[in-house]
Amino acid sequence: MSASPVETKKPAKITVKGLRKSFGTNEVLKGIDVEISEGEVVCVIGPSGSGKSTLLRCLNKLEEISAGHVVVDGFDVTDPKVDINEVRRHVGMVFQHFNLFPHMSVAENIMLAPVELKKATKAEAREQALTLLERVGLKEKADARPASLSGGQKQRVAIARALAMNPGIMLFDEATSALDPEMVGEVLQVIRDLAASGMTMVLVTHEMGFAKEIGDRVIFMDGGVVCESGPPAELFGNPQQERTQEFLSKVL
Ligand SMILES: Nc1ncnc2c1ncn2[C@@H]1O[C@H](COP(=O)(O)OP(=O)(O)OP(=O)(O)O)[C@@H](O)[C@H]1O
């Protein structure tokens, strides 16, 4: 009798079930089901207003969920007893507009969360900030103010800051959309390196070429639902849904 192959599916790092989110009477997410495995890189694409950012923000409790369940890195973020700071320790997020504190140095921006949440002493946090800055190629900017940096450098600092709590998951909300075209490449390279390190990542992006290159899976959202999801070669090469075909014909 021949041995049957053993399934080695990685554990789910993010589980979203029946997620609904409304702002007043406007239902923006209409029942989302997604499961993301450890080390998986998932890109979320879709037209403006389709609910991509809202989905991302529901994953780390930046938005209150109207219905459904979201479990990230073992934490049920829909459970009111779960501490938001604990969720953010597990889920790093990078925004379009960097959100750095202008009155603090680059290193102080990165040290802030570990020191405030008492995960490190100031000296330990500075040491870790320098290591992270080295990782994103900006160690020499440790004592500079954010205002003296280019957009690409600011975003690399924002990525280092999101990594400071040693998260198991990283979320990117259009991390390159506010950058001048010549700055995009340096930020994408840092994201590429993170993906290669095995980080579980969800990226909302308008960069179709990048989604194609980096995504293990691409999710196409429209009107608050997931219309189609699959490996980039399939989703971009042979989209099954009419709405996906229409969207891709416009943006590609
Ligand atoms: N805080 C809020 N209050 C009220 N409505 C909101 C809020 N945040 C988002 N919305 C609405 O939810 C809908 C989805 O927004 P969302 O930002 O998730 O879309 P998106 O797909 O990320 O769009 P884009 O690609 O333009 O960023 C939009 O109609 C938006 O106006």
The ligand as an SDF file (V2000), in Angstrom:
LIG
                    3D

 31 33  0  0  0  0  0  0  0  0999 V2000
  -14.5600   56.9050    9.2110 N   0  0  0  0  0  0  0  0  0  0  0  0
  -15.4660   56.8060    8.2380 C   0  0  0  0  0  0  0  0  0  0  0  0
  -16.6740   57.3730    8.3690 N   0  0  0  0  0  0  0  0  0  0  0  0
  -17.6210   57.2640    7.4040 C   0  0  0  0  0  0  0  0  0  0  0  0
  -17.4200   56.6060    6.2320 N   0  0  0  0  0  0  0  0  0  0  0  0
  -16.2320   56.0260    6.0360 C   0  0  0  0  0  0  0  0  0  0  0  0
  -15.1880   56.0800    7.0320 C   0  0  0  0  0  0  0  0  0  0  0  0
  -14.1130   55.3990    6.5560 N   0  0  0  0  0  0  0  0  0  0  0  0
  -14.4680   54.9490    5.3330 C   0  0  0  0  0  0  0  0  0  0  0  0
  -15.7300   55.3240    5.0260 N   0  0  0  0  0  0  0  0  0  0  0  0
  -16.4500   54.9790    3.7860 C   0  0  0  0  0  0  0  0  0  0  0  0
  -16.3030   53.6140    3.5540 O   0  0  0  0  0  0  0  0  0  0  0  0
  -16.1950   53.3410    2.1640 C   0  0  0  0  0  0  0  0  0  0  0  0
  -14.9720   52.4860    1.9270 C   0  0  0  0  0  0  0  0  0  0  0  0
  -13.8020   53.2250    2.2510 O   0  0  0  0  0  0  0  0  0  0  0  0
  -12.3710   52.6050    2.2000 P   0  0  0  0  0  0  0  0  0  0  0  0
  -11.4110   53.6910    2.5540 O   0  0  0  0  0  0  0  0  0  0  0  0
  -12.3360   51.3560    3.0010 O   0  0  0  0  0  0  0  0  0  0  0  0
  -12.2310   52.2360    0.6570 O   0  0  0  0  0  0  0  0  0  0  0  0
  -10.9500   51.8530   -0.1850 P   0  0  0  0  0  0  0  0  0  0  0  0
  -11.3360   50.7080   -1.0470 O   0  0  0  0  0  0  0  0  0  0  0  0
   -9.7850   51.6750    0.7080 O   0  0  0  0  0  0  0  0  0  0  0  0
  -10.7670   53.1470   -1.0930 O   0  0  0  0  0  0  0  0  0  0  0  0
   -9.4440   53.8790   -1.6540 P   0  0  0  0  0  0  0  0  0  0  0  0
   -8.8270   52.9280   -2.6540 O   0  0  0  0  0  0  0  0  0  0  0  0
   -9.9660   55.1210   -2.3150 O   0  0  0  0  0  0  0  0  0  0  0  0
   -8.5740   54.1690   -0.4680 O   0  0  0  0  0  0  0  0  0  0  0  0
  -16.1620   54.6830    1.4650 C   0  0  0  0  0  0  0  0  0  0  0  0
  -17.4500   54.9470    0.9680 O   0  0  0  0  0  0  0  0  0  0  0  0
  -15.8200   55.6560    2.5720 C   0  0  0  0  0  0  0  0  0  0  0  0
  -16.3620   56.9150    2.3420 O   0  0  0  0  0  0  0  0  0  0  0  0
  1  2  1  0
  2  3  1  0
  2  7  2  0
  3  4  2  0
  4  5  1  0
  5  6  2  0
  6  7  1  0
  6 10  1  0
  7  8  1  0
  8  9  2  0
  9 10  1  0
 10 11  1  0
 11 12  1  0
 11 30  1  0
 12 13  1  0
 13 14  1  0
 13 28  1  0
 14 15  1  0
 15 16  1  0
 16 17  2  0
 16 18  1  0
 16 19  1  0
 19 20  1  0
 20 21  2  0
 20 22  1  0
 20 23  1  0
 23 24  1  0
 24 25  2  0
 24 26  1  0
 24 27  1  0
 28 29  1  0
 28 30  1  0
 30 31  1  0
M  END
$$$$
